[in-house]
Amino acid sequence: MSSFYQLEFEKPITQIDQLIEQAKRDASAPPAEIPALGGVAQQHEIHTKPANLDKLFKDREQALKKAYKKLSPWNTVRVARHPNRPQTRDYIQHMCRDFCELHGDRRFGDDPAMVTGFGRIGGRKCLIVGHQKGKDTQEKLACHFGCAHPEGYRKALAKMKKAEKYGLPIVTLVDTPGAYPGLGAEERGQAEAIAFNLQEMSRLRVPIVSIVIGEGGSGGALGIAVADRVAMLEYSWYSVISPEGCAAILWKQANEQTNTAAAEALRLTARDNLALGIVDAVIEEPLGAAHRSHEQAAEYLESWVIAQLDELSKVPVDQLLENRYQRFRNLGDYIESPLQPAEG
């Protein structure tokens, strides 16, 4: 399924990957059975000697660096949506020990688009909350492609309250294009559930850290992202609306041109959000983005989370709450300069 997915700007890298696989097969085959390399291989003057692997790996590394050096905002959105990109359950698998998942909101039901549970990150017990988009078609449909229903947000808050009761810090992983907009979700109080989460998370008396690991769309993302420290992975995006949604509103159509323009105007990349003061840090991803190495991406994420929890654990609770309030209260501040009279 996802193994055939290819980003347009990664086509040269995919060609080199094919050459590497071919060279590996040729190197392991008996001399009489080595097939002739044609097509792309002849264009690159690749021979069937094992020594070529070193050059191919170097070429691949250079191609990745070139492709990801100045990634456009729209291509950043595409990388954040890559089907092989690690999701909440992948990070839990790689960086959590003794994870015990918790289900249900005690009101309506369980939402598979929202994962909650207690576990250990490093040596610290904590609550992990995160969006889950799903891997195969069946799971994606069950998870509504990462768009949580109100019971998902109520489930998240109920487990956060439990973490507060036991004095455990909270780690949230944001990866959603937005909250589910369907009729049933609205009837069950989608907007109220998110608004209530914002209110209650702002005064939870335990440290909270939040990371945008993929897509951070609108209130659906903010519903679990009111935190003392907020970070983004290098190739994630965080904005009030998706580029397609913005393009449809402004230009009445969403296509390659309008999506590109919208992505640039929204300033939704990690670097943009850091410059605007919306997030506190940008977490590095492996070369070629997180979908190329789940283990390394989880290692970078785990290191940042542990460092933040160690720091926040030393802050008195009342000061922690005041800092959290001020952090979000100051977002969007600007200074108006009085108009200067025209000369002459």
Contacts in CASP RR format, 6 or more apart in sequence:
PFRMAT RR
TARGET T0000
AUTHOR 0000-0000-0000
METHOD contacts of the structure
MODEL  1
MSSFYQLEFEKPITQIDQLIEQAKRDASAPPAEIPALGGVAQQHEIHTKP
ANLDKLFKDREQALKKAYKKLSPWNTVRVARHPNRPQTRDYIQHMCRDFC
ELHGDRRFGDDPAMVTGFGRIGGRKCLIVGHQKGKDTQEKLACHFGCAHP
EGYRKALAKMKKAEKYGLPIVTLVDTPGAYPGLGAEERGQAEAIAFNLQE
MSRLRVPIVSIVIGEGGSGGALGIAVADRVAMLEYSWYSVISPEGCAAIL
WKQANEQTNTAAAEALRLTARDNLALGIVDAVIEEPLGAAHRSHEQAAEY
LESWVIAQLDELSKVPVDQLLENRYQRFRNLGDYIESPLQPAEG
1 83 0 8 1.000
1 136 0 8 1.000
1 137 0 8 1.000
2 83 0 8 1.000
2 84 0 8 1.000
2 135 0 8 1.000
3 84 0 8 1.000
5 82 0 8 1.000
5 83 0 8 1.000
5 84 0 8 1.000
6 14 0 8 1.000
7 75 0 8 1.000
7 78 0 8 1.000
7 79 0 8 1.000
7 82 0 8 1.000
9 67 0 8 1.000
9 71 0 8 1.000
9 75 0 8 1.000
10 67 0 8 1.000
12 63 0 8 1.000
12 67 0 8 1.000
13 60 0 8 1.000
13 63 0 8 1.000
13 64 0 8 1.000
13 67 0 8 1.000
15 40 0 8 1.000
16 56 0 8 1.000
16 59 0 8 1.000
16 60 0 8 1.000
16 63 0 8 1.000
17 60 0 8 1.000
18 40 0 8 1.000
19 40 0 8 1.000
19 41 0 8 1.000
19 44 0 8 1.000
19 46 0 8 1.000
19 56 0 8 1.000
20 53 0 8 1.000
20 56 0 8 1.000
20 57 0 8 1.000
20 60 0 8 1.000
22 37 0 8 1.000
22 41 0 8 1.000
23 46 0 8 1.000
23 48 0 8 1.000
23 50 0 8 1.000
23 52 0 8 1.000
23 53 0 8 1.000
23 56 0 8 1.000
24 53 0 8 1.000
26 34 0 8 1.000
26 35 0 8 1.000
26 37 0 8 1.000
26 48 0 8 1.000
27 48 0 8 1.000
27 49 0 8 1.000
27 50 0 8 1.000
27 53 0 8 1.000
29 35 0 8 1.000
34 48 0 8 1.000
37 46 0 8 1.000
37 47 0 8 1.000
37 48 0 8 1.000
46 52 0 8 1.000
46 56 0 8 1.000
61 287 0 8 1.000
64 287 0 8 1.000
64 288 0 8 1.000
65 287 0 8 1.000
67 288 0 8 1.000
68 235 0 8 1.000
68 287 0 8 1.000
68 288 0 8 1.000
68 289 0 8 1.000
71 79 0 8 1.000
71 235 0 8 1.000
72 260 0 8 1.000
72 263 0 8 1.000
72 264 0 8 1.000
73 237 0 8 1.000
73 243 0 8 1.000
73 260 0 8 1.000
73 263 0 8 1.000
73 264 0 8 1.000
73 266 0 8 1.000
73 267 0 8 1.000
73 268 0 8 1.000
73 269 0 8 1.000
73 272 0 8 1.000
74 243 0 8 1.000
74 259 0 8 1.000
74 260 0 8 1.000
74 263 0 8 1.000
74 264 0 8 1.000
76 235 0 8 1.000
76 236 0 8 1.000
76 237 0 8 1.000
76 263 0 8 1.000
76 268 0 8 1.000
76 269 0 8 1.000
77 215 0 8 1.000
77 237 0 8 1.000
77 242 0 8 1.000
77 243 0 8 1.000
77 263 0 8 1.000
77 268 0 8 1.000
79 85 0 8 1.000
79 235 0 8 1.000
79 289 0 8 1.000
79 291 0 8 1.000
80 214 0 8 1.000
80 215 0 8 1.000
80 235 0 8 1.000
80 236 0 8 1.000
80 237 0 8 1.000
81 214 0 8 1.000
81 215 0 8 1.000
82 289 0 8 1.000
82 291 0 8 1.000
83 135 0 8 1.000
84 291 0 8 1.000
85 214 0 8 1.000
85 289 0 8 1.000
85 290 0 8 1.000
85 291 0 8 1.000
86 94 0 8 1.000
86 213 0 8 1.000
86 290 0 8 1.000
86 291 0 8 1.000
86 294 0 8 1.000
86 297 0 8 1.000
86 298 0 8 1.000
87 131 0 8 1.000
87 132 0 8 1.000
87 133 0 8 1.000
87 134 0 8 1.000
87 135 0 8 1.000
87 175 0 8 1.000
87 213 0 8 1.000
88 115 0 8 1.000
88 128 0 8 1.000
88 130 0 8 1.000
88 131 0 8 1.000
88 132 0 8 1.000
88 173 0 8 1.000
88 175 0 8 1.000
88 213 0 8 1.000
89 115 0 8 1.000
89 132 0 8 1.000
90 294 0 8 1.000
90 298 0 8 1.000
91 173 0 8 1.000
91 213 0 8 1.000
91 297 0 8 1.000
91 298 0 8 1.000
91 301 0 8 1.000
92 99 0 8 1.000
92 115 0 8 1.000
92 128 0 8 1.000
94 294 0 8 1.000
94 295 0 8 1.000
94 298 0 8 1.000
94 299 0 8 1.000
94 302 0 8 1.000
95 121 0 8 1.000
95 122 0 8 1.000
95 298 0 8 1.000
95 299 0 8 1.000
95 301 0 8 1.000
95 302 0 8 1.000
95 305 0 8 1.000
96 119 0 8 1.000
96 120 0 8 1.000
96 121 0 8 1.000
96 128 0 8 1.000
97 119 0 8 1.000
97 120 0 8 1.000
97 122 0 8 1.000
98 118 0 8 1.000
98 119 0 8 1.000
98 120 0 8 1.000
99 117 0 8 1.000
99 118 0 8 1.000
99 119 0 8 1.000
99 128 0 8 1.000
100 117 0 8 1.000
100 118 0 8 1.000
100 119 0 8 1.000
101 115 0 8 1.000
101 116 0 8 1.000
101 117 0 8 1.000
102 116 0 8 1.000
102 117 0 8 1.000
102 118 0 8 1.000
102 159 0 8 1.000
102 162 0 8 1.000
103 110 0 8 1.000
103 116 0 8 1.000
103 155 0 8 1.000
104 110 0 8 1.000
104 111 0 8 1.000
104 151 0 8 1.000
104 155 0 8 1.000
104 158 0 8 1.000
105 111 0 8 1.000
105 151 0 8 1.000
105 152 0 8 1.000
105 154 0 8 1.000
105 155 0 8 1.000
105 158 0 8 1.000
106 154 0 8 1.000
106 158 0 8 1.000
107 151 0 8 1.000
107 154 0 8 1.000
108 150 0 8 1.000
108 151 0 8 1.000
108 154 0 8 1.000
108 188 0 8 1.000
109 151 0 8 1.000
109 155 0 8 1.000
110 151 0 8 1.000
110 155 0 8 1.000
111 148 0 8 1.000
111 149 0 8 1.000
111 151 0 8 1.000
111 152 0 8 1.000
111 155 0 8 1.000
112 132 0 8 1.000
112 139 0 8 1.000
112 142 0 8 1.000
112 143 0 8 1.000
113 131 0 8 1.000
113 132 0 8 1.000
113 133 0 8 1.000
113 143 0 8 1.000
113 144 0 8 1.000
113 146 0 8 1.000
113 147 0 8 1.000
113 148 0 8 1.000
113 149 0 8 1.000
113 152 0 8 1.000
113 176 0 8 1.000
113 180 0 8 1.000
114 129 0 8 1.000
114 130 0 8 1.000
114 131 0 8 1.000
114 132 0 8 1.000
114 148 0 8 1.000
114 152 0 8 1.000
114 153 0 8 1.000
114 155 0 8 1.000
114 156 0 8 1.000
114 224 0 8 1.000
115 128 0 8 1.000
115 129 0 8 1.000
115 130 0 8 1.000
115 131 0 8 1.000
115 132 0 8 1.000
116 127 0 8 1.000
116 128 0 8 1.000
116 129 0 8 1.000
116 130 0 8 1.000
116 155 0 8 1.000
116 156 0 8 1.000
116 159 0 8 1.000
117 127 0 8 1.000
117 128 0 8 1.000
117 129 0 8 1.000
117 159 0 8 1.000
118 125 0 8 1.000
118 126 0 8 1.000
118 127 0 8 1.000
118 128 0 8 1.000
118 163 0 8 1.000
118 168 0 8 1.000
119 125 0 8 1.000
119 126 0 8 1.000
119 127 0 8 1.000
119 128 0 8 1.000
120 126 0 8 1.000
121 128 0 8 1.000
121 171 0 8 1.000
121 302 0 8 1.000
121 305 0 8 1.000
121 306 0 8 1.000
121 309 0 8 1.000
122 302 0 8 1.000
122 306 0 8 1.000
124 169 0 8 1.000
124 306 0 8 1.000
124 309 0 8 1.000
125 168 0 8 1.000
126 163 0 8 1.000
126 168 0 8 1.000
126 169 0 8 1.000
126 170 0 8 1.000
126 171 0 8 1.000
126 309 0 8 1.000
127 159 0 8 1.000
127 160 0 8 1.000
127 162 0 8 1.000
127 163 0 8 1.000
127 168 0 8 1.000
127 169 0 8 1.000
127 170 0 8 1.000
127 171 0 8 1.000
128 171 0 8 1.000
128 172 0 8 1.000
128 173 0 8 1.000
129 156 0 8 1.000
129 159 0 8 1.000
129 160 0 8 1.000
129 170 0 8 1.000
129 171 0 8 1.000
129 172 0 8 1.000
129 173 0 8 1.000
129 224 0 8 1.000
130 156 0 8 1.000
130 172 0 8 1.000
130 173 0 8 1.000
130 174 0 8 1.000
130 175 0 8 1.000
130 224 0 8 1.000
131 146 0 8 1.000
131 148 0 8 1.000
131 173 0 8 1.000
131 174 0 8 1.000
131 175 0 8 1.000
131 176 0 8 1.000
131 224 0 8 1.000
132 143 0 8 1.000
132 146 0 8 1.000
132 175 0 8 1.000
133 140 0 8 1.000
133 143 0 8 1.000
133 145 0 8 1.000
133 146 0 8 1.000
133 175 0 8 1.000
133 176 0 8 1.000
134 140 0 8 1.000
134 142 0 8 1.000
134 143 0 8 1.000
134 145 0 8 1.000
134 146 0 8 1.000
144 180 0 8 1.000
145 177 0 8 1.000
146 175 0 8 1.000
146 176 0 8 1.000
146 177 0 8 1.000
146 178 0 8 1.000
147 176 0 8 1.000
147 177 0 8 1.000
147 178 0 8 1.000
147 179 0 8 1.000
147 180 0 8 1.000
147 181 0 8 1.000
147 220 0 8 1.000
148 176 0 8 1.000
148 179 0 8 1.000
148 180 0 8 1.000
148 220 0 8 1.000
149 179 0 8 1.000
149 180 0 8 1.000
149 184 0 8 1.000
149 185 0 8 1.000
149 188 0 8 1.000
149 190 0 8 1.000
150 185 0 8 1.000
150 188 0 8 1.000
150 189 0 8 1.000
150 190 0 8 1.000
150 192 0 8 1.000
150 193 0 8 1.000
150 194 0 8 1.000
151 188 0 8 1.000
151 193 0 8 1.000
152 193 0 8 1.000
153 179 0 8 1.000
153 193 0 8 1.000
153 194 0 8 1.000
153 196 0 8 1.000
153 197 0 8 1.000
153 220 0 8 1.000
153 223 0 8 1.000
153 224 0 8 1.000
154 193 0 8 1.000
156 172 0 8 1.000
156 197 0 8 1.000
156 223 0 8 1.000
156 224 0 8 1.000
157 196 0 8 1.000
157 197 0 8 1.000
157 200 0 8 1.000
157 201 0 8 1.000
160 170 0 8 1.000
160 200 0 8 1.000
160 201 0 8 1.000
160 204 0 8 1.000
161 200 0 8 1.000
161 204 0 8 1.000
163 169 0 8 1.000
163 170 0 8 1.000
163 204 0 8 1.000
163 206 0 8 1.000
164 204 0 8 1.000
164 205 0 8 1.000
164 206 0 8 1.000
167 205 0 8 1.000
167 206 0 8 1.000
168 206 0 8 1.000
169 206 0 8 1.000
169 207 0 8 1.000
169 208 0 8 1.000
169 209 0 8 1.000
169 309 0 8 1.000
169 312 0 8 1.000
169 313 0 8 1.000
170 204 0 8 1.000
170 206 0 8 1.000
170 207 0 8 1.000
170 208 0 8 1.000
170 209 0 8 1.000
170 227 0 8 1.000
171 208 0 8 1.000
171 209 0 8 1.000
171 210 0 8 1.000
171 211 0 8 1.000
171 305 0 8 1.000
171 309 0 8 1.000
172 208 0 8 1.000
172 209 0 8 1.000
172 210 0 8 1.000
172 211 0 8 1.000
172 224 0 8 1.000
172 225 0 8 1.000
172 227 0 8 1.000
173 210 0 8 1.000
173 211 0 8 1.000
173 213 0 8 1.000
174 210 0 8 1.000
174 211 0 8 1.000
174 212 0 8 1.000
174 213 0 8 1.000
174 214 0 8 1.000
174 215 0 8 1.000
174 216 0 8 1.000
174 221 0 8 1.000
174 224 0 8 1.000
174 225 0 8 1.000
174 238 0 8 1.000
175 212 0 8 1.000
175 213 0 8 1.000
175 214 0 8 1.000
175 215 0 8 1.000
175 216 0 8 1.000
175 236 0 8 1.000
176 215 0 8 1.000
176 216 0 8 1.000
176 217 0 8 1.000
176 220 0 8 1.000
176 221 0 8 1.000
177 215 0 8 1.000
177 216 0 8 1.000
177 217 0 8 1.000
177 242 0 8 1.000
178 215 0 8 1.000
178 216 0 8 1.000
178 217 0 8 1.000
178 218 0 8 1.000
178 219 0 8 1.000
178 220 0 8 1.000
178 221 0 8 1.000
178 242 0 8 1.000
179 185 0 8 1.000
179 190 0 8 1.000
179 194 0 8 1.000
179 218 0 8 1.000
179 219 0 8 1.000
179 220 0 8 1.000
179 223 0 8 1.000
180 190 0 8 1.000
181 190 0 8 1.000
182 190 0 8 1.000
194 219 0 8 1.000
194 220 0 8 1.000
194 222 0 8 1.000
194 223 0 8 1.000
197 223 0 8 1.000
197 224 0 8 1.000
197 226 0 8 1.000
198 222 0 8 1.000
198 223 0 8 1.000
198 226 0 8 1.000
201 208 0 8 1.000
201 223 0 8 1.000
201 224 0 8 1.000
201 226 0 8 1.000
201 227 0 8 1.000
202 226 0 8 1.000
202 321 0 8 1.000
202 324 0 8 1.000
202 325 0 8 1.000
202 328 0 8 1.000
203 321 0 8 1.000
205 317 0 8 1.000
205 320 0 8 1.000
205 321 0 8 1.000
207 228 0 8 1.000
207 308 0 8 1.000
207 309 0 8 1.000
207 312 0 8 1.000
207 313 0 8 1.000
207 315 0 8 1.000
207 320 0 8 1.000
208 226 0 8 1.000
208 227 0 8 1.000
208 228 0 8 1.000
208 229 0 8 1.000
208 324 0 8 1.000
209 227 0 8 1.000
209 228 0 8 1.000
209 229 0 8 1.000
209 230 0 8 1.000
209 231 0 8 1.000
209 305 0 8 1.000
209 308 0 8 1.000
209 309 0 8 1.000
209 312 0 8 1.000
210 224 0 8 1.000
210 225 0 8 1.000
210 226 0 8 1.000
210 227 0 8 1.000
210 229 0 8 1.000
210 230 0 8 1.000
210 231 0 8 1.000
211 230 0 8 1.000
211 231 0 8 1.000
211 232 0 8 1.000
211 233 0 8 1.000
211 283 0 8 1.000
211 301 0 8 1.000
211 304 0 8 1.000
211 305 0 8 1.000
212 221 0 8 1.000
212 225 0 8 1.000
212 230 0 8 1.000
212 231 0 8 1.000
212 232 0 8 1.000
212 233 0 8 1.000
212 236 0 8 1.000
212 237 0 8 1.000
212 238 0 8 1.000
212 270 0 8 1.000
212 279 0 8 1.000
213 233 0 8 1.000
213 236 0 8 1.000
213 290 0 8 1.000
213 301 0 8 1.000
214 233 0 8 1.000
214 235 0 8 1.000
214 236 0 8 1.000
214 237 0 8 1.000
215 221 0 8 1.000
215 236 0 8 1.000
215 237 0 8 1.000
215 242 0 8 1.000
216 236 0 8 1.000
216 237 0 8 1.000
216 238 0 8 1.000
216 239 0 8 1.000
217 237 0 8 1.000
217 238 0 8 1.000
217 239 0 8 1.000
217 240 0 8 1.000
217 241 0 8 1.000
217 242 0 8 1.000
218 239 0 8 1.000
218 240 0 8 1.000
218 241 0 8 1.000
221 238 0 8 1.000
226 324 0 8 1.000
226 328 0 8 1.000
227 324 0 8 1.000
228 308 0 8 1.000
228 312 0 8 1.000
228 320 0 8 1.000
228 323 0 8 1.000
228 324 0 8 1.000
228 327 0 8 1.000
229 280 0 8 1.000
229 281 0 8 1.000
229 308 0 8 1.000
229 312 0 8 1.000
230 278 0 8 1.000
230 279 0 8 1.000
230 280 0 8 1.000
231 279 0 8 1.000
231 280 0 8 1.000
231 281 0 8 1.000
231 282 0 8 1.000
231 283 0 8 1.000
231 304 0 8 1.000
232 238 0 8 1.000
232 270 0 8 1.000
232 273 0 8 1.000
232 274 0 8 1.000
232 279 0 8 1.000
232 281 0 8 1.000
232 282 0 8 1.000
232 283 0 8 1.000
233 270 0 8 1.000
233 282 0 8 1.000
233 283 0 8 1.000
233 285 0 8 1.000
233 290 0 8 1.000
233 297 0 8 1.000
233 301 0 8 1.000
234 270 0 8 1.000
234 282 0 8 1.000
234 283 0 8 1.000
234 284 0 8 1.000
234 285 0 8 1.000
234 289 0 8 1.000
235 270 0 8 1.000
235 285 0 8 1.000
235 289 0 8 1.000
235 290 0 8 1.000
236 270 0 8 1.000
237 263 0 8 1.000
237 268 0 8 1.000
237 269 0 8 1.000
237 270 0 8 1.000
238 268 0 8 1.000
238 270 0 8 1.000
238 273 0 8 1.000
238 278 0 8 1.000
238 279 0 8 1.000
239 266 0 8 1.000
239 267 0 8 1.000
239 268 0 8 1.000
240 266 0 8 1.000
241 249 0 8 1.000
241 266 0 8 1.000
243 254 0 8 1.000
243 259 0 8 1.000
243 260 0 8 1.000
243 262 0 8 1.000
243 263 0 8 1.000
243 266 0 8 1.000
243 268 0 8 1.000
244 254 0 8 1.000
244 259 0 8 1.000
244 262 0 8 1.000
245 254 0 8 1.000
245 262 0 8 1.000
246 262 0 8 1.000
246 265 0 8 1.000
246 266 0 8 1.000
247 253 0 8 1.000
247 254 0 8 1.000
247 255 0 8 1.000
247 258 0 8 1.000
247 259 0 8 1.000
247 261 0 8 1.000
247 262 0 8 1.000
248 254 0 8 1.000
250 258 0 8 1.000
250 262 0 8 1.000
251 258 0 8 1.000
251 261 0 8 1.000
267 273 0 8 1.000
267 276 0 8 1.000
270 279 0 8 1.000
270 282 0 8 1.000
271 282 0 8 1.000
273 279 0 8 1.000
274 280 0 8 1.000
274 281 0 8 1.000
274 282 0 8 1.000
277 331 0 8 1.000
278 331 0 8 1.000
281 304 0 8 1.000
283 300 0 8 1.000
283 301 0 8 1.000
283 304 0 8 1.000
284 300 0 8 1.000
285 297 0 8 1.000
285 300 0 8 1.000
286 292 0 8 1.000
286 293 0 8 1.000
286 296 0 8 1.000
286 297 0 8 1.000
286 300 0 8 1.000
290 297 0 8 1.000
312 320 0 8 1.000
315 323 0 8 1.000
END
